[in-house]
C-alpha cells in the first residue's frame, strides 16, 4: 500500500494538566516517538537517504478502491450450448476478458505505475472451506482460478467476483506424466481427436460464467 510521509508542521498546543488518573498514560504517550509508532504499526517506511522518522508524522492513505466488477453473465457475451452458457465476442465487438476484468486502480497523486504484479491462486472450487477462505481473506486484486469439478461453482464464482476478484477457469489438460498424473475427467489429451477435445473444452467452459481467461489444470 503506497504511503506518503511528511513532517507535520509545528503548532503551539496549550498545556493541559492531566488528572491524577490519566497522568501516567499521558506521560507514556508523550514518550512515544514516531519510530515507536511506526514499529508498533508494522508498516515499513522508506525515506530518502535513509533518514530517521521525524518528531511527528502525517500518514495519508489512498482511498480504498471499490474493485467492483461488471455483472456476469453479460447477455451480449454468451451463447447457449448443450453444456450451458459459453463465452463469445459480442456483436459490438465487446470481449468477455475485457468486460469481466477488474478495473485498473490508480495511484495517489496520479502517479503512473512502472510495473504490475499479477497473483493467481488456483485449484479453488473443490474444497468448500479453502474456497470460502480464499474469497474472504485474500485481497480483491488477487485473481482466483476455479477447477471445473467443484460443487456450487456458480455460487462461489459469484461470491468471488462480488469481493472484487477476477476469476479464471482451469481446464484439465494432459500432463507430461499422464495418465499417472491424471487431472480428472474431461481432460484434453494430445492423442484426442479434434472434436473430442472441443467437446471436453466446451464442457469445462460451460461450468460457470464471468471468467477472464483459461488456465491449465494438469
ABEGO torsion letter per residue (X at the ends): XBBBBBBBBBBBBBBBBBBAAAAAAAAAAAABBAAAAAAAAGBBBBBBGGBBBBABBBBBBBBBBAGBBBBOBBAAABBBBAAEBBBBBBAAGBBAAAAABBBBBBBBGGBBBABBBBBBBBGBGABAAAAAAAAAABBAABBBBBBAABBGAAAAAAAAAAAGBBBBBBBBBBBAAOAABBAEBGBBBAABBAAAAAAAAAAAAAABBGBAEBBBBX
